[in-house]
Amino acid sequence: MRETVKPRPAPEAPEPEAPKEKKGYPLAATIIVSLLLVLALFGGRDNDAGVSSGAESIGFILGWAFAGVFLWGIAWAITIRHASRGWKWSSFATVVALGLLTGLARLA
């Protein structure tokens, strides 16, 4: 009698691993940028902003908002760019709003 040979199943090729997504840390970056803005509020020799007109006041406040955008840009380049779109926009809005409030507080 002849034995029947069962065919061996073909070896399965290992599935290629999906590239791992980098995770951003937007909450930590937003907190750090916010702390830098608040600490800058208390920096300096005096609390007088040196603003004499309404147009200078607006420019001063917008300058603080721009400082927030600049710091957010650094944080974006480091870690926020890996986060979801919602985190990007919410961290941006938070930092700009805090920059505006910091400028207003510095004027007062």
C-alpha positions in Angstrom: 0.0 0.0 0.0 1.1 3.4 -0.8 0.9 6.2 1.7 -0.6 9.4 0.7 1.4 12.5 1.5 -0.5 15.4 2.7 0.7 18.7 1.2 2.2 21.1 3.6 0.7 24.5 3.8 2.9 27.2 2.4 4.7 29.2 5.0 3.0 32.5 5.7 5.0 35.5 5.0 5.1 37.9 7.9 3.0 40.9 7.4 4.9 44.1 7.1 4.4 46.3 10.2 2.5 49.5 9.6 4.7 52.5 10.3 4.3 53.7 13.8 2.6 57.1 14.1 4.5 59.6 16.0 2.5 61.0 18.9 2.7 64.6 19.7 2.3 66.1 23.1 0.2 69.2 22.5 -1.1 69.5 26.0 2.4 69.6 27.5 3.6 72.0 24.8 0.6 74.3 25.3 1.2 74.4 29.1 4.9 75.2 28.6 4.2 78.0 26.2 1.4 79.3 28.5 3.8 79.3 31.4 6.4 81.2 29.4 3.9 83.9 28.5 2.8 84.2 32.1 6.4 84.3 33.3 7.2 87.0 30.7 4.3 89.0 32.1 6.1 89.3 35.5 9.5 89.9 33.9 11.1 93.3 33.4 12.1 96.1 35.7 8.8 97.9 35.9 5.2 97.3 35.1 4.7 100.4 33.0 4.2 99.4 29.4 5.2 102.9 28.1 2.1 103.1 26.0 0.7 106.6 25.5 -2.0 106.3 22.8 -4.8 103.9 21.8 -3.0 102.8 18.6 0.1 101.9 20.7 -2.1 100.0 23.1 -3.5 97.9 20.2 0.0 97.3 18.8 1.2 96.3 22.3 -1.5 93.8 22.8 -1.1 92.4 19.3 2.6 92.1 19.9 2.0 89.9 22.9 -0.4 87.8 20.8 2.4 87.5 18.2 4.8 86.4 20.9 2.3 83.6 21.7 2.1 82.7 18.0 5.9 82.6 17.8 6.3 80.4 20.8 3.5 78.2 19.5 5.4 77.9 16.2 8.4 76.6 18.1 6.2 74.1 20.0 4.6 73.1 16.7 7.9 72.3 15.1 8.9 70.2 18.1 5.8 68.2 19.0 2.4 69.7 18.1 2.8 68.9 14.4 2.4 65.2 15.2 -1.0 65.7 16.9 -4.5 65.7 15.5 -5.9 68.7 13.7 -8.2 69.5 16.6 -5.3 69.6 19.1 -3.4 71.9 16.7 -6.2 74.4 16.4 -7.2 74.3 20.1 -3.6 74.8 21.3 -3.1 77.6 18.8 -6.3 79.4 19.9 -5.4 78.9 23.6 -1.9 80.4 23.1 -3.2 83.4 21.1 -5.9 84.1 23.6 -3.4 83.9 26.5 -1.1 86.2 24.6 -3.9 88.8 24.2 -4.8 88.5 27.8 -1.2 88.8 28.9 -0.9 92.0 26.8 -4.0 93.4 28.4 -2.8 92.5 31.9 0.6 94.2 31.1 -1.2 97.4 30.1 -3.2 97.5 33.3 
